[in-house]
Amino acid sequence: MFTFSQGSACTALLVAVFSRKLEMTKAEKHVLHFMEANKITKRVKYCAANVLRETWLLYKNAKLAPTFNPNRVRLHQRKFLQAIYSLRTTKVQQRELQDKSDSLVDLAKLQTNVFEGVADISLRQDYFQQHLEGIERHLLEIRKLILQQQNHRQGTVEHSRTSTEISQMRCLLPSSTSPNPNAATAGQT
């Protein structure tokens, strides 16, 4: 079991290293695209020249030649159709390469836009974080003030309770005993 997991880990590591080495950078992709675009442009020019050449040879053998040779005309017709077909296929390849190029440019623009969006979101998040911390501080201050008010009210309520209880105790005490201890000692002498 250990050998299996070790082999899987080594294979995954090798694949990761090779894929990173084989992956082209943005500059390499642009150079490769430029070279392919030049190669396809040359092929388009070559195919267009073949179409013109075969058109001329077809016209020359069909209309300008003193004797009409049907085999030669058919040969140039075939070559003319092949040249048209090759021109169309190279134009399709050129369009595909242009689409790929547009996607590369779009991908770069998308990457830039995403980076700007993430930076904007990060700034907003920092801004909201600061405001949230300020709100938390204010809430803590308000809580402290509320607790102080409650403690102050409880203190006045307890003070009023204590004074009411003392006055009730005075009422309950017989009139012979006075709450003043000095008066009680004075009556005993």
trRosetta pair geometry for C-beta under 8 A, 3 or more apart (Angstrom, degrees):
i j d omega theta_ij theta_ji phi_ij phi_ji
1 4 5.7 -51 -151 32 32 114
1 5 6.6 24 155 -12 65 105
2 5 6.0 -58 -149 40 31 105
2 6 6.1 30 153 -19 66 110
3 6 5.6 -56 -144 40 29 112
3 7 6.1 32 156 -20 65 107
4 7 5.8 -56 -148 36 27 110
4 8 6.4 26 154 -18 63 106
5 8 5.6 -52 -146 37 33 112
5 9 6.3 35 154 -20 64 106
6 9 5.7 -54 -148 36 30 112
6 10 6.4 30 154 -18 64 106
7 10 5.8 -54 -145 37 31 110
7 11 6.2 31 156 -19 65 107
8 11 5.8 -55 -147 37 30 111
8 12 6.3 29 155 -18 65 107
9 12 5.8 -55 -147 37 29 110
9 13 6.3 31 153 -20 64 108
10 13 5.6 -56 -148 37 31 113
10 14 6.3 31 154 -19 65 105
11 14 5.8 -54 -148 36 31 111
11 15 6.3 30 155 -18 65 106
12 15 5.8 -54 -147 37 31 111
12 16 6.3 32 154 -20 64 107
13 16 5.7 -55 -148 36 30 112
13 17 6.3 27 155 -17 65 107
14 17 5.8 -56 -145 37 30 108
14 18 6.1 22 160 -12 67 110
15 18 6.1 -59 -142 43 27 105
15 19 6.0 25 161 -19 65 111
16 19 6.0 -57 -142 37 24 108
16 20 6.4 23 158 -18 61 108
17 20 6.0 -60 -152 36 28 109
17 21 6.4 23 153 -16 65 109
18 21 5.6 -56 -145 39 34 109
18 22 5.9 24 159 -14 69 111
19 22 5.9 -58 -138 44 29 105
19 23 6.1 41 157 -36 64 104
20 23 5.8 -45 -145 21 29 116
24 28 3.9 -128 -170 94 103 125
24 29 5.1 132 112 -58 125 79
24 32 6.9 -29 -163 -6 166 140
25 28 4.8 96 51 8 74 103
25 29 7.1 -135 96 -6 39 87
26 29 5.7 -53 -150 34 32 113
26 30 6.5 31 153 -18 65 104
26 108 7.4 93 -146 -93 132 113
27 30 5.8 -54 -150 36 33 110
27 31 6.4 32 152 -18 66 105
28 31 5.7 -53 -146 37 33 111
28 32 6.2 33 155 -18 66 107
29 32 5.8 -55 -145 39 30 110
29 33 6.2 31 155 -19 64 108
29 104 6.4 -177 138 -132 127 137
30 33 5.6 -53 -145 38 30 112
30 34 6.3 34 154 -22 64 105
30 104 7.5 161 -84 153 72 149
31 34 5.6 -53 -149 34 31 113
31 35 6.4 29 154 -17 65 105
32 35 5.8 -54 -148 37 31 109
32 36 6.3 29 154 -16 65 107
33 36 5.8 -55 -145 39 31 109
33 37 6.2 34 155 -22 65 106
33 97 7.2 150 -153 -173 83 98
33 100 7.2 -158 -120 110 114 109
33 101 5.7 127 -174 -96 136 93
33 104 6.8 -91 -66 2 160 164
34 37 5.7 -54 -147 35 29 112
34 38 6.5 29 154 -18 63 104
35 38 5.8 -54 -150 35 32 110
35 39 6.4 31 153 -19 65 106
36 39 5.6 -54 -146 37 33 112
36 40 6.2 28 157 -15 67 107
36 97 5.8 -160 124 -133 117 136
37 40 6.0 -56 -145 40 29 106
37 41 6.2 33 154 -22 64 107
37 94 7.8 82 -137 -138 67 79
37 97 6.0 171 -88 143 74 138
37 101 7.3 40 -72 -65 127 141
38 41 5.6 -54 -145 36 30 113
38 42 6.5 31 155 -19 64 104
39 42 5.9 -54 -153 34 30 110
39 43 6.5 29 150 -17 64 106
40 43 5.5 -52 -147 37 36 113
40 44 6.3 42 152 -23 67 101
40 90 6.2 165 -162 -171 83 92
40 93 5.6 -150 -129 112 127 110
40 94 4.9 163 148 -87 132 81
40 97 6.0 -173 4 8 163 157
41 44 5.7 -48 -148 32 32 113
41 45 6.6 33 152 -17 63 104
41 94 7.3 97 -74 -115 57 122
42 45 5.7 -54 -151 37 33 111
42 46 6.3 34 151 -20 66 107
43 46 5.5 -53 -145 38 34 113
43 47 6.1 32 156 -17 68 106
43 90 4.7 -153 119 -135 113 141
43 93 7.9 -2 82 71 142 137
44 47 5.9 -55 -144 39 29 108
44 48 6.2 29 155 -19 64 107
44 87 7.0 79 -144 -144 63 73
44 90 5.0 -172 -81 126 68 126
44 91 6.5 92 -117 -75 112 67
44 94 6.1 20 -61 -53 133 144
45 48 5.8 -55 -145 38 29 111
45 49 6.3 31 153 -20 63 105
46 49 5.7 -54 -150 35 29 112
46 50 6.5 32 149 -20 63 103
47 50 5.5 -49 -149 34 35 114
47 51 6.5 39 151 -21 65 100
47 83 6.2 157 -166 -168 72 74
47 86 4.8 -150 -125 111 120 99
47 87 3.9 168 140 -84 124 72
47 90 5.4 175 -2 23 153 143
48 51 5.6 -48 -150 32 35 113
48 52 6.5 33 151 -15 64 103
48 87 6.0 98 -71 -120 58 124
49 52 5.7 -54 -149 39 34 110
49 53 6.1 35 152 -21 67 107
50 53 5.6 -53 -142 37 31 112
50 54 6.1 24 160 -14 66 107
50 79 7.7 -119 175 163 102 94
50 83 3.9 -157 120 -129 107 121
50 86 7.1 9 70 67 147 130
50 87 7.6 -160 63 -53 104 103
51 54 6.1 -58 -144 41 26 104
51 55 6.2 30 154 -23 63 108
51 80 6.9 77 -141 -152 59 68
51 83 4.4 177 -76 132 61 121
51 84 5.9 91 -111 -74 113 63
51 87 5.7 -4 -44 -39 131 147
52 55 5.6 -54 -146 35 30 114
52 56 6.3 29 156 -17 64 106
53 56 5.8 -58 -153 37 29 110
53 57 6.3 23 154 -14 67 108
53 83 7.7 -172 55 -107 89 163
54 57 5.6 -52 -139 41 35 108
54 58 6.0 39 157 -23 66 105
54 76 5.6 166 -161 -171 81 82
54 79 4.7 -159 -117 110 130 98
54 80 3.8 -178 135 -85 127 71
54 83 5.1 178 11 7 142 147
55 58 5.8 -54 -146 36 27 111
55 59 6.3 24 155 -15 63 108
55 80 6.2 104 -68 -126 55 118
56 59 5.8 -58 -147 40 29 109
56 60 6.0 30 155 -22 66 110
57 60 5.5 -52 -140 38 31 114
57 61 6.1 21 163 -11 66 109
57 76 4.6 -148 110 -130 106 136
57 79 7.7 -2 72 76 136 134
58 61 6.3 -60 -142 43 24 100
58 62 5.9 10 162 -8 63 117
58 73 6.7 80 -146 -148 72 68
58 76 4.3 -175 -79 126 74 123
58 77 6.1 98 -118 -72 124 60
58 80 5.5 -1 -43 -51 140 143
59 62 6.1 -64 -135 45 24 101
59 63 5.5 -27 -177 26 66 116
59 64 6.9 49 135 -6 74 106
60 63 7.3 -67 -114 53 12 77
60 64 4.8 -46 -145 47 53 121
60 65 6.5 78 149 -44 65 87
61 64 7.7 -10 -36 52 15 80
61 65 5.2 17 -141 -21 40 135
61 68 8.0 95 160 -142 69 55
61 69 6.3 -69 -170 54 107 95
61 72 4.8 -135 -158 120 146 115
61 73 5.2 -167 116 -81 117 70
61 76 5.9 148 30 8 140 148
62 65 7.5 86 12 19 10 105
62 68 7.2 34 -143 -132 44 94
62 73 5.2 87 -78 -119 88 119
65 68 6.5 133 84 -89 112 40
65 69 6.8 -58 124 8 161 92
68 73 7.4 -4 -172 -34 83 133
69 72 4.1 46 101 17 116 114
69 73 6.6 162 90 -17 62 85
70 73 5.4 -55 -145 37 37 114
70 74 6.2 37 157 -19 69 104
71 74 5.9 -54 -148 38 29 109
71 75 6.3 34 151 -23 63 107
72 75 5.5 -51 -147 34 33 116
72 76 6.4 24 157 -12 66 105
73 76 6.1 -60 -149 42 29 103
73 77 6.2 34 150 -24 65 107
74 77 5.4 -52 -144 35 32 116
74 78 6.4 35 156 -20 65 102
75 78 5.9 -54 -154 34 29 110
75 79 6.5 22 152 -12 64 108
76 79 5.5 -51 -141 42 37 111
76 80 5.9 46 153 -27 66 104
77 80 5.5 -52 -146 34 29 115
77 81 6.4 27 155 -16 64 104
78 81 5.9 -56 -149 37 30 107
78 82 6.3 29 152 -17 65 107
79 82 5.5 -53 -145 39 33 113
79 83 6.2 37 153 -23 65 104
80 83 5.7 -53 -148 34 29 112
80 84 6.6 30 151 -18 63 104
81 84 5.6 -50 -148 35 34 112
81 85 6.3 35 152 -19 65 105
82 85 5.6 -53 -147 37 33 112
82 86 6.3 29 155 -16 66 105
83 86 5.9 -53 -144 39 30 107
83 87 6.2 34 153 -22 64 106
84 87 5.6 -54 -148 36 30 113
84 88 6.4 31 154 -19 64 104
85 88 5.8 -54 -150 35 31 111
85 89 6.4 26 155 -16 65 106
86 89 5.8 -53 -144 38 34 109
86 90 6.3 30 157 -16 66 106
87 90 6.0 -58 -146 40 28 106
87 91 6.3 31 154 -21 64 107
88 91 5.6 -56 -148 35 31 112
88 92 6.5 33 152 -20 65 103
89 92 5.6 -50 -150 33 35 113
89 93 6.5 36 150 -18 65 103
90 93 5.4 -48 -147 37 38 114
90 94 6.2 44 150 -24 66 102
91 94 5.4 -50 -147 34 33 115
91 95 6.5 35 151 -19 64 101
92 95 5.7 -52 -150 35 33 111
92 96 6.4 34 151 -19 65 104
93 96 5.6 -53 -147 37 33 112
93 97 6.3 33 153 -18 65 105
94 97 5.7 -54 -148 37 30 111
94 98 6.4 32 151 -20 63 105
95 98 5.5 -54 -148 36 33 113
95 99 6.4 36 152 -20 65 102
96 99 5.6 -51 -149 34 33 112
96 100 6.4 34 150 -19 64 104
97 100 5.5 -51 -148 36 34 113
97 101 6.3 38 150 -22 65 103
98 101 5.4 -50 -147 35 33 115
98 102 6.3 36 151 -20 64 102
99 102 5.5 -51 -148 36 32 112
99 103 6.4 33 151 -20 64 103
100 103 5.6 -53 -149 35 32 111
100 104 6.6 37 149 -22 64 100
101 104 5.6 -49 -152 31 34 113
101 105 6.5 29 151 -13 65 103
102 105 5.7 -55 -148 40 34 108
102 106 5.9 35 152 -19 68 108
103 106 5.4 -50 -139 41 33 113
103 107 6.0 40 155 -26 64 103
104 107 5.6 -51 -147 33 28 113
104 108 6.6 28 152 -17 62 102
105 108 5.7 -53 -151 35 33 110
105 109 6.4 31 150 -16 66 105
106 109 5.6 -54 -146 40 34 110
106 110 6.0 37 152 -22 67 106
107 110 5.5 -50 -143 37 30 114
107 111 6.3 35 154 -22 63 103
108 111 5.6 -51 -148 34 31 113
108 112 6.5 31 152 -17 63 104
109 112 5.6 -55 -150 37 33 111
109 113 6.2 32 153 -18 67 107
110 113 5.6 -54 -145 39 31 110
110 114 6.1 32 156 -20 66 106
111 114 5.8 -52 -144 36 29 110
111 115 6.3 31 154 -20 63 106
112 115 5.7 -55 -149 35 30 112
112 116 6.4 28 154 -16 65 106
113 116 5.7 -55 -147 38 32 109
113 117 6.2 33 153 -20 65 107
114 117 5.6 -54 -146 38 31 113
114 118 6.2 31 155 -19 66 105
115 118 5.8 -54 -146 37 29 109
115 119 6.3 29 154 -18 63 106
116 119 5.7 -55 -147 37 31 111
116 120 6.3 32 153 -20 65 106
117 120 5.6 -55 -147 37 31 111
117 121 6.2 30 154 -17 66 106
118 121 5.7 -53 -145 39 32 111
118 122 6.2 36 153 -23 64 105
119 122 5.6 -52 -148 34 31 114
119 123 6.5 32 153 -18 64 103
120 123 5.8 -52 -150 35 32 110
120 124 6.4 29 153 -15 65 106
121 124 5.7 -55 -146 40 33 110
121 125 6.1 37 153 -24 66 106
122 125 5.6 -52 -145 34 30 113
122 126 6.5 31 154 -18 63 102
123 126 5.8 -53 -151 35 32 110
123 127 6.3 33 151 -20 65 106
124 127 5.4 -53 -147 37 34 115
124 128 6.2 30 155 -14 68 106
125 128 5.8 -54 -144 41 30 107
125 129 6.1 36 153 -25 64 107
126 129 5.5 -52 -145 34 30 115
126 130 6.5 31 155 -19 63 102
127 130 6.0 -55 -154 33 29 109
127 131 6.6 24 151 -13 63 107
128 131 5.5 -55 -146 41 36 111
128 132 6.0 39 153 -23 68 106
129 132 5.6 -52 -145 36 30 113
129 133 6.4 31 154 -19 63 104
130 133 5.8 -53 -149 35 31 110
130 134 6.5 33 151 -19 63 105
131 134 5.5 -53 -150 36 34 114
131 135 6.3 35 152 -19 67 103
132 135 5.6 -50 -146 36 33 112
132 136 6.4 37 152 -21 64 103
133 136 5.5 -50 -147 34 33 114
133 137 6.5 37 152 -21 64 101
134 137 5.7 -51 -151 33 33 112
134 138 6.5 30 152 -16 65 105
135 138 5.7 -55 -148 39 33 111
135 139 6.2 35 152 -21 66 105
136 139 5.6 -53 -146 36 31 112
136 140 6.4 32 154 -20 64 103
137 140 5.8 -54 -150 35 31 110
137 141 6.5 31 152 -18 64 105
138 141 5.6 -53 -149 36 34 112
138 142 6.3 35 152 -19 66 104
139 142 5.6 -52 -146 37 33 112
139 143 6.2 37 153 -22 65 105
140 143 5.5 -51 -146 35 32 114
140 144 6.4 35 153 -20 64 103
141 144 5.7 -52 -150 34 32 112
141 145 6.4 32 152 -18 64 105
142 145 5.6 -55 -149 37 33 112
142 146 6.3 34 152 -20 66 104
143 146 5.7 -52 -147 36 31 111
143 147 6.3 31 154 -17 65 105
144 147 5.7 -55 -148 38 31 110
144 148 6.3 32 152 -20 65 105
145 148 5.6 -53 -147 36 31 112
145 149 6.3 33 153 -20 65 104
146 149 5.6 -53 -149 36 32 112
146 150 6.3 31 153 -18 66 104
147 150 5.6 -52 -146 37 33 111
147 151 6.2 33 154 -18 66 106
148 151 5.7 -53 -145 39 31 110
148 152 6.2 33 154 -21 65 107
149 152 5.6 -54 -146 37 30 112
149 153 6.3 29 154 -17 65 106
150 153 5.7 -54 -146 39 31 110
150 154 6.1 30 155 -18 66 107
151 154 5.7 -53 -142 39 30 110
151 155 6.2 35 153 -23 63 105
152 155 5.6 -52 -149 34 29 114
152 156 6.6 23 154 -13 63 104
153 156 5.9 -56 -147 39 32 105
153 157 6.1 31 153 -18 67 108
154 157 5.5 -53 -142 41 32 111
154 158 6.0 32 156 -19 66 107
155 158 5.8 -53 -142 39 27 109
155 159 6.1 30 154 -21 63 107
156 159 5.4 -50 -142 38 32 114
156 160 6.2 30 156 -16 65 104
157 160 5.8 -54 -145 40 30 106
157 161 6.1 34 151 -22 64 107
158 161 5.3 -50 -143 37 32 115
158 162 6.1 35 155 -22 65 104
159 162 5.7 -51 -146 35 29 112
159 163 6.4 24 155 -14 62 106
160 163 5.8 -53 -144 40 33 108
160 164 6.2 34 154 -19 65 106
161 164 5.8 -57 -147 38 29 109
161 165 6.1 28 155 -19 65 107
162 165 5.7 -53 -145 36 29 110
162 166 6.4 31 155 -20 63 105
163 166 5.6 -50 -146 35 33 112
163 167 6.4 30 155 -16 64 105
164 167 5.8 -56 -148 39 32 108
164 168 6.2 32 153 -19 66 106
165 168 5.6 -54 -146 38 32 111
165 169 6.3 35 153 -22 65 104
166 169 5.6 -52 -149 34 31 112
166 170 6.5 36 151 -23 63 102
167 170 5.5 -47 -149 31 36 115
167 171 6.7 37 151 -20 63 101
168 171 5.6 -52 -153 33 36 112
168 172 6.5 32 151 -18 66 107
169 172 5.6 -57 -148 38 35 110
169 173 6.4 41 153 -29 67 101
170 173 5.8 -48 -148 25 32 113
170 179 5.9 -42 -111 -47 96 136
173 177 5.4 -100 174 81 110 108
173 179 6.8 132 54 -65 165 85
174 177 5.4 78 67 19 84 93
175 178 7.9 17 -178 -78 46 70
177 184 6.7 15 -147 -98 70 118
178 183 4.5 -21 70 86 142 138
178 184 6.2 -160 50 -56 86 83
180 183 4.1 69 86 4 110 111
180 184 7.0 175 93 -13 61 82
181 184 5.5 -52 -151 33 41 114
181 185 6.5 35 154 -14 70 104
182 185 6.0 -57 -150 39 33 106
182 186 6.2 35 151 -24 65 108
183 186 5.5 -54 -146 34 33 114
183 187 6.6 33 156 -20 65 103
184 187 6.0 -54 -152 32 31 108
184 188 6.9 30 151 -21 62 106
185 188 5.7 -53 -151 30 37 113
185 189 7.0 34 156 -20 64 104
186 189 6.3 -59 -158 29 34 108
